[in-house]
C-alpha cells in the first residue's frame, strides 16, 4: 500500500510539474488557444466519459474527495 501511494504521489507530481511550462506558455498569450490545446482536449474527453459513467464530472469527484479528506484531517483520522 505504501508503494502504491508513493507511486501515485510521484505520478501526480510529474503531471503537475511537467504541466507548468504549458501553463506559463498559455498565460503568456503567445501559444495555441486553450480549445486547441491537446491536454485540454484529452481532459474534456475523459470528463465526458466520466460524466457518462458516474453522473459526476472529474472536478466533482475531486471536490468530494478533498472535502472528505478535509473532514478526516479535522477529526484526526487521516493517514498517508
C-alpha positions in Angstrom: 0.0 0.0 0.0 2.9 2.4 0.8 4.4 1.7 -2.6 1.1 2.4 -4.3 0.8 5.7 -2.5 4.4 6.7 -3.3 3.9 5.8 -7.0 0.6 7.8 -7.1 2.3 10.8 -5.5 5.2 10.7 -8.0 2.7 10.4 -10.9 0.7 13.3 -9.7 3.7 15.5 -9.1 5.0 14.5 -12.6 1.8 15.6 -14.2 1.6 18.9 -12.4 5.3 19.8 -12.6 5.6 19.0 -16.3 2.5 21.0 -17.0 3.9 24.2 -15.5 5.7 25.1 -18.8 2.5 24.7 -20.8 0.5 26.8 -18.3 3.1 29.5 -18.4 3.1 29.4 -22.1 -0.7 29.7 -22.2 -0.6 32.6 -19.8 1.9 34.5 -22.0 -0.6 34.7 -24.8 1.8 33.5 -27.4 0.7 29.9 -27.6 -2.2 28.0 -29.1 -5.7 28.8 -27.8 -7.0 26.7 -24.9 -9.6 25.0 -27.1 -6.8 23.7 -29.4 -4.5 22.5 -26.6 -4.0 18.7 -26.7 -4.2 18.4 -22.9 -7.5 20.3 -22.8 -8.9 18.0 -25.5 -7.9 14.9 -23.6 -9.2 16.2 -20.3 -12.5 17.2 -21.8 -12.8 13.8 -23.5 -12.1 12.0 -20.2 -14.5 14.3 -18.4 -17.3 13.4 -20.8 -16.7 9.7 -20.3 -16.6 10.2 -16.5 -19.9 12.1 -16.6 -21.5 9.4 -18.7 -20.4 6.6 -16.4 -20.8 8.3 -12.9 -23.1 11.3 -13.5 -20.4 13.4 -11.9 -17.6 15.4 -13.5 -13.9 14.9 -12.7 -14.0 18.2 -10.7 -17.0 16.9 -8.8 -15.1 13.8 -7.8 -12.0 15.8 -6.8 -14.2 18.2 -4.8 -16.0 15.4 -2.9 -12.7 13.5 -2.2 -11.0 16.7 -1.0 -14.0 17.6 1.2 -13.9 14.0 2.7 -10.1 14.3 3.3 -10.5 17.7 5.0 -13.1 16.2 7.3 -10.8 13.3 8.2 -7.9 15.8 8.8 -10.1 17.8 11.1 -11.1 14.7 13.0 -7.6 13.4 13.2 -8.3 10.2 11.4 -6.3 11.0 8.2 -3.2 8.9 7.5 -0.9 8.6 4.5 
